[in-house]
Amino acid sequence: FASVAQATGEEIAAYYFSHLPEFTRGGRLVPFDQAVGEIRQRLEAGRREAVIDEWLAGLRRRGDVMELYQPGE
């Protein structure tokens, strides 16, 4: 799952400008160049989660899956 495609510069910029309140700290906007790393992590984590969810759904469709561990229990 580590091979999830990296976010493009356009995707990072779009995320930044559509989530400006999240990059406001102490009443000041965090400059774009300082937010890039955090945005890249958020986007790639979301993609990785989607790939894993899709993989698990495929496993469930193809066979019986017994979950022995439930997060939060």
N, CA, C and O atoms as CSV, one atom per row, in Angstrom:
chain,resi,resn,atom,element,x,y,z
A,1,PHE,N,N,0.818,-1.204,0.000
A,1,PHE,CA,C,0.000,0.000,0.000
A,1,PHE,C,C,0.856,1.260,0.000
A,1,PHE,O,O,0.338,2.369,-0.133
A,2,ALA,N,N,2.153,1.088,0.149
A,2,ALA,CA,C,3.047,2.237,0.175
A,2,ALA,C,C,3.204,2.858,-1.204
A,2,ALA,O,O,3.727,3.966,-1.322
A,3,SER,N,N,2.766,2.172,-2.240
A,3,SER,CA,C,2.956,2.676,-3.595
A,3,SER,C,C,1.836,3.603,-4.053
A,3,SER,O,O,1.673,3.828,-5.252
A,4,VAL,N,N,1.075,4.135,-3.127
A,4,VAL,CA,C,0.006,5.069,-3.482
A,4,VAL,C,C,0.633,6.262,-4.199
A,4,VAL,O,O,1.663,6.784,-3.773
A,5,ALA,N,N,0.009,6.680,-5.275
A,5,ALA,CA,C,0.547,7.770,-6.092
A,5,ALA,C,C,0.706,9.050,-5.283
A,5,ALA,O,O,-0.148,9.404,-4.470
A,6,GLN,N,N,1.812,9.729,-5.525
A,6,GLN,CA,C,2.054,10.986,-4.833
A,6,GLN,C,C,1.124,12.059,-5.378
A,6,GLN,O,O,0.738,12.048,-6.546
A,7,ALA,N,N,0.780,12.985,-4.493
A,7,ALA,CA,C,-0.076,14.097,-4.868
A,7,ALA,C,C,0.681,15.041,-5.797
A,7,ALA,O,O,1.878,15.271,-5.623
A,8,THR,N,N,-0.018,15.576,-6.770
A,8,THR,CA,C,0.602,16.529,-7.696
A,8,THR,C,C,0.592,17.925,-7.085
A,8,THR,O,O,-0.111,18.186,-6.109
A,9,GLY,N,N,1.370,18.801,-7.667
A,9,GLY,CA,C,1.399,20.185,-7.204
A,9,GLY,C,C,0.035,20.843,-7.302
A,9,GLY,O,O,-0.351,21.620,-6.429
A,10,GLU,N,N,-0.695,20.531,-8.367
A,10,GLU,CA,C,-2.041,21.092,-8.540
A,10,GLU,C,C,-2.988,20.604,-7.450
A,10,GLU,O,O,-3.780,21.385,-6.923
A,11,GLU,N,N,-2.913,19.322,-7.110
A,11,GLU,CA,C,-3.775,18.768,-6.063
A,11,GLU,C,C,-3.455,19.400,-4.705
A,11,GLU,O,O,-4.353,19.704,-3.921
A,12,ILE,N,N,-2.173,19.587,-4.447
A,12,ILE,CA,C,-1.752,20.188,-3.184
A,12,ILE,C,C,-2.246,21.628,-3.086
A,12,ILE,O,O,-2.761,22.037,-2.045
A,13,ALA,N,N,-2.092,22.394,-4.154
A,13,ALA,CA,C,-2.550,23.784,-4.159
A,13,ALA,C,C,-4.063,23.862,-3.997
A,13,ALA,O,O,-4.565,24.695,-3.243
A,14,ALA,N,N,-4.788,22.998,-4.699
A,14,ALA,CA,C,-6.249,22.994,-4.585
A,14,ALA,C,C,-6.681,22.676,-3.160
A,14,ALA,O,O,-7.604,23.298,-2.634
A,15,TYR,N,N,-6.016,21.710,-2.535
A,15,TYR,CA,C,-6.347,21.352,-1.157
A,15,TYR,C,C,-6.088,22.529,-0.230
A,15,TYR,O,O,-6.922,22.844,0.619
A,16,TYR,N,N,-4.960,23.173,-0.382
A,16,TYR,CA,C,-4.590,24.312,0.466
A,16,TYR,C,C,-5.647,25.413,0.386
A,16,TYR,O,O,-6.127,25.895,1.412
A,17,PHE,N,N,-6.006,25.804,-0.832
A,17,PHE,CA,C,-6.934,26.919,-0.989
A,17,PHE,C,C,-8.369,26.551,-0.625
A,17,PHE,O,O,-9.167,27.435,-0.313
A,18,SER,N,N,-8.706,25.285,-0.659
A,18,SER,CA,C,-10.059,24.882,-0.261
A,18,SER,C,C,-10.155,24.577,1.233
A,18,SER,O,O,-11.249,24.331,1.741
A,19,HIS,N,N,-9.021,24.590,1.944
A,19,HIS,CA,C,-8.991,24.309,3.386
A,19,HIS,C,C,-8.239,25.396,4.158
A,19,HIS,O,O,-7.589,25.104,5.161
A,20,LEU,N,N,-8.323,26.630,3.701
A,20,LEU,CA,C,-7.567,27.720,4.331
A,20,LEU,C,C,-7.785,27.839,5.844
A,20,LEU,O,O,-6.821,28.097,6.566
A,21,PRO,N,N,-9.009,27.662,6.352
A,21,PRO,CA,C,-9.180,27.774,7.809
A,21,PRO,C,C,-8.322,26.772,8.596
A,21,PRO,O,O,-7.912,27.051,9.722
A,22,GLU,N,N,-8.058,25.620,8.001
A,22,GLU,CA,C,-7.234,24.609,8.663
A,22,GLU,C,C,-5.760,25.015,8.713
A,22,GLU,O,O,-4.986,24.460,9.494
A,23,PHE,N,N,-5.383,25.967,7.892
A,23,PHE,CA,C,-3.993,26.415,7.853
A,23,PHE,C,C,-3.838,27.821,8.431
A,23,PHE,O,O,-2.885,28.538,8.126
A,24,THR,N,N,-4.788,28.187,9.263
A,24,THR,CA,C,-4.717,29.446,9.991
A,24,THR,C,C,-4.391,29.111,11.438
A,24,THR,O,O,-5.142,28.403,12.109
A,25,ARG,N,N,-3.284,29.619,11.899
A,25,ARG,CA,C,-2.830,29.319,13.263
A,25,ARG,C,C,-2.494,30.629,13.971
A,25,ARG,O,O,-1.689,31.425,13.486
A,26,GLY,N,N,-3.117,30.834,15.109
A,26,GLY,CA,C,-2.880,32.066,15.845
A,26,GLY,C,C,-3.322,33.289,15.064
A,26,GLY,O,O,-2.730,34.361,15.190
A,27,GLY,N,N,-4.362,33.128,14.256
A,27,GLY,CA,C,-4.871,34.231,13.463
A,27,GLY,C,C,-4.069,34.529,12.211
A,27,GLY,O,O,-4.376,35.480,11.492
A,28,ARG,N,N,-3.046,33.731,11.941
A,28,ARG,CA,C,-2.192,33.963,10.754
A,28,ARG,C,C,-2.240,32.736,9.850
A,28,ARG,O,O,-2.262,31.595,10.311
A,29,LEU,N,N,-2.255,33.003,8.574
A,29,LEU,CA,C,-2.275,31.930,7.590
A,29,LEU,C,C,-0.866,31.353,7.434
A,29,LEU,O,O,0.098,32.089,7.223
A,30,VAL,N,N,-0.762,30.033,7.541
A,30,VAL,CA,C,0.512,29.353,7.322
A,30,VAL,C,C,0.840,29.473,5.837
A,30,VAL,O,O,0.004,29.133,5.000
A,31,PRO,N,N,2.037,29.949,5.490
A,31,PRO,CA,C,2.394,30.078,4.071
A,31,PRO,C,C,2.310,28.722,3.355
A,31,PRO,O,O,2.576,27.671,3.938
A,32,PHE,N,N,1.936,28.783,2.088
A,32,PHE,CA,C,1.758,27.573,1.284
A,32,PHE,C,C,2.986,26.670,1.345
A,32,PHE,O,O,2.858,25.466,1.566
A,33,ASP,N,N,4.171,27.241,1.152
A,33,ASP,CA,C,5.381,26.416,1.105
A,33,ASP,C,C,5.649,25.697,2.420
A,33,ASP,O,O,6.324,24.668,2.434
A,34,GLN,N,N,5.133,26.223,3.519
A,34,GLN,CA,C,5.294,25.561,4.811
A,34,GLN,C,C,4.216,24.504,5.055
A,34,GLN,O,O,4.379,23.636,5.914
A,35,ALA,N,N,3.134,24.574,4.314
A,35,ALA,CA,C,2.022,23.632,4.489
A,35,ALA,C,C,2.096,22.434,3.541
A,35,ALA,O,O,1.364,21.460,3.720
A,36,VAL,N,N,2.957,22.496,2.554
A,36,VAL,CA,C,3.020,21.461,1.519
A,36,VAL,C,C,3.218,20.060,2.105
A,36,VAL,O,O,2.514,19.132,1.708
A,37,GLY,N,N,4.142,19.888,3.024
A,37,GLY,CA,C,4.412,18.573,3.595
A,37,GLY,C,C,3.204,17.991,4.303
A,37,GLY,O,O,2.882,16.815,4.133
A,38,GLU,N,N,2.537,18.818,5.100
A,38,GLU,CA,C,1.342,18.367,5.818
A,38,GLU,C,C,0.222,18.001,4.845
A,38,GLU,O,O,-0.469,17.000,5.037
A,39,ILE,N,N,0.046,18.808,3.805
A,39,ILE,CA,C,-0.995,18.542,2.807
A,39,ILE,C,C,-0.691,17.240,2.070
A,39,ILE,O,O,-1.587,16.421,1.864
A,40,ARG,N,N,0.556,17.047,1.676
A,40,ARG,CA,C,0.949,15.817,0.970
A,40,ARG,C,C,0.634,14.597,1.835
A,40,ARG,O,O,0.124,13.596,1.332
A,41,GLN,N,N,0.936,14.675,3.131
A,41,GLN,CA,C,0.650,13.567,4.040
A,41,GLN,C,C,-0.845,13.299,4.122
A,41,GLN,O,O,-1.272,12.145,4.091
A,42,ARG,N,N,-1.640,14.352,4.225
A,42,ARG,CA,C,-3.092,14.187,4.318
A,42,ARG,C,C,-3.653,13.533,3.062
A,42,ARG,O,O,-4.438,12.588,3.144
A,43,LEU,N,N,-3.251,14.038,1.906
A,43,LEU,CA,C,-3.766,13.493,0.652
A,43,LEU,C,C,-3.356,12.040,0.463
A,43,LEU,O,O,-4.179,11.209,0.078
A,44,GLU,N,N,-2.102,11.730,0.729
A,44,GLU,CA,C,-1.625,10.361,0.524
A,44,GLU,C,C,-2.210,9.402,1.545
A,44,GLU,O,O,-2.457,8.239,1.226
A,45,ALA,N,N,-2.438,9.871,2.775
A,45,ALA,CA,C,-3.087,9.023,3.780
A,45,ALA,C,C,-4.514,8.701,3.352
A,45,ALA,O,O,-4.972,7.569,3.510
A,46,GLY,N,N,-5.210,9.686,2.815
A,46,GLY,CA,C,-6.568,9.457,2.330
A,46,GLY,C,C,-6.606,8.473,1.176
A,46,GLY,O,O,-7.482,7.610,1.111
A,47,ARG,N,N,-5.653,8.605,0.267
A,47,ARG,CA,C,-5.572,7.667,-0.858
A,47,ARG,C,C,-5.257,6.260,-0.380
A,47,ARG,O,O,-5.851,5.287,-0.845
A,48,ARG,N,N,-4.313,6.161,0.558
A,48,ARG,CA,C,-3.932,4.853,1.081
A,48,ARG,C,C,-5.135,4.188,1.761
A,48,ARG,O,O,-5.367,2.992,1.588
A,49,GLU,N,N,-5.890,4.964,2.530
A,49,GLU,CA,C,-7.069,4.431,3.205
A,49,GLU,C,C,-8.099,3.949,2.185
A,49,GLU,O,O,-8.717,2.902,2.381
A,50,ALA,N,N,-8.290,4.695,1.108
A,50,ALA,CA,C,-9.242,4.297,0.070
A,50,ALA,C,C,-8.802,3.009,-0.614
A,50,ALA,O,O,-9.631,2.144,-0.897
A,51,VAL,N,N,-7.502,2.871,-0.884
A,51,VAL,CA,C,-6.988,1.654,-1.526
A,51,VAL,C,C,-7.178,0.450,-0.603
A,51,VAL,O,O,-7.568,-0.627,-1.055
A,52,ILE,N,N,-6.907,0.630,0.670
A,52,ILE,CA,C,-7.078,-0.472,1.634
A,52,ILE,C,C,-8.551,-0.845,1.754
A,52,ILE,O,O,-8.889,-2.029,1.771
A,53,ASP,N,N,-9.433,0.154,1.838
A,53,ASP,CA,C,-10.872,-0.126,1.917
A,53,ASP,C,C,-11.350,-0.899,0.694
A,53,ASP,O,O,-12.137,-1.838,0.814
A,54,GLU,N,N,-10.872,-0.500,-0.482
A,54,GLU,CA,C,-11.249,-1.190,-1.717
A,54,GLU,C,C,-10.723,-2.627,-1.716
A,54,GLU,O,O,-11.430,-3.547,-2.127
A,55,TRP,N,N,-9.499,-2.817,-1.262
A,55,TRP,CA,C,-8.900,-4.153,-1.196
A,55,TRP,C,C,-9.703,-5.045,-0.248
A,55,TRP,O,O,-10.008,-6.191,-0.578
A,56,LEU,N,N,-10.048,-4.511,0.940
A,56,LEU,CA,C,-10.828,-5.295,1.899
A,56,LEU,C,C,-12.213,-5.636,1.356
A,56,LEU,O,O,-12.699,-6.750,1.551
A,57,ALA,N,N,-12.843,-4.694,0.683
A,57,ALA,CA,C,-14.159,-4.958,0.094
A,57,ALA,C,C,-14.056,-6.083,-0.935
A,57,ALA,O,O,-14.940,-6.936,-1.009
A,58,GLY,N,N,-12.990,-6.090,-1.725
A,58,GLY,CA,C,-12.781,-7.158,-2.691
A,58,GLY,C,C,-12.610,-8.512,-2.024
A,58,GLY,O,O,-13.139,-9.515,-2.503
A,59,LEU,N,N,-11.876,-8.542,-0.925
A,59,LEU,CA,C,-11.708,-9.798,-0.184
A,59,LEU,C,C,-13.041,-10.305,0.338
A,59,LEU,O,O,-13.333,-11.499,0.275
A,60,ARG,N,N,-13.844,-9.385,0.854
A,60,ARG,CA,C,-15.147,-9.779,1.409
A,60,ARG,C,C,-16.077,-10.302,0.316
A,60,ARG,O,O,-16.865,-11.216,0.556
A,61,ARG,N,N,-15.985,-9.725,-0.882
A,61,ARG,CA,C,-16.832,-10.200,-1.987
A,61,ARG,C,C,-16.432,-11.601,-2.448
A,61,ARG,O,O,-17.280,-12.392,-2.863
A,62,ARG,N,N,-15.145,-11.898,-2.371
A,62,ARG,CA,C,-14.652,-13.170,-2.895
A,62,ARG,C,C,-14.675,-14.314,-1.887
A,62,ARG,O,O,-14.497,-15.470,-2.272
A,63,GLY,N,N,-14.885,-14.023,-0.633
A,63,GLY,CA,C,-14.856,-15.119,0.333
A,63,GLY,C,C,-15.386,-14.705,1.684
A,63,GLY,O,O,-15.791,-13.562,1.896
A,64,ASP,N,N,-15.373,-15.660,2.590
A,64,ASP,CA,C,-15.815,-15.399,3.954
A,64,ASP,C,C,-14.654,-14.816,4.743
A,64,ASP,O,O,-13.546,-15.352,4.738
A,65,VAL,N,N,-14.927,-13.718,5.414
A,65,VAL,CA,C,-13.905,-13.047,6.207
A,65,VAL,C,C,-14.383,-13.013,7.653
A,65,VAL,O,O,-15.484,-12.548,7.947
A,66,MET,N,N,-13.534,-13.513,8.554
A,66,MET,CA,C,-13.845,-13.485,9.972
A,66,MET,C,C,-12.932,-12.465,10.630
A,66,MET,O,O,-11.714,-12.639,10.660
A,67,GLU,N,N,-13.523,-11.402,11.155
A,67,GLU,CA,C,-12.727,-10.366,11.813
A,67,GLU,C,C,-12.522,-10.752,13.274
A,67,GLU,O,O,-13.484,-10.896,14.029
A,68,LEU,N,N,-11.275,-10.916,13.661
A,68,LEU,CA,C,-10.947,-11.299,15.030
A,68,LEU,C,C,-10.622,-10.080,15.893
A,68,LEU,O,O,-10.636,-10.156,17.121
A,69,TYR,N,N,-10.336,-8.981,15.249
A,69,TYR,CA,C,-9.965,-7.764,15.975
A,69,TYR,C,C,-10.860,-6.633,15.507
A,69,TYR,O,O,-11.006,-6.403,14.307
A,70,GLN,N,N,-11.451,-5.937,16.444
A,70,GLN,CA,C,-12.256,-4.766,16.131
A,70,GLN,C,C,-11.592,-3.545,16.745
A,70,GLN,O,O,-11.495,-3.461,17.969
A,71,PRO,N,N,-11.133,-2.598,15.940
A,71,PRO,CA,C,-10.517,-1.384,16.491
A,71,PRO,C,C,-11.449,-0.721,17.498
A,71,PRO,O,O,-12.652,-0.605,17.262
A,72,GLY,N,N,-10.897,-0.300,18.595
A,72,GLY,CA,C,-11.677,0.381,19.629
A,72,GLY,C,C,-12.271,-0.548,20.661
A,72,GLY,O,O,-12.912,-0.093,21.608
A,73,GLU,N,N,-12.072,-1.832,20.496
A,73,GLU,CA,C,-12.619,-2.770,21.492
A,73,GLU,C,C,-11.509,-3.277,22.383
A,73,GLU,O,O,-11.758,-4.076,23.286
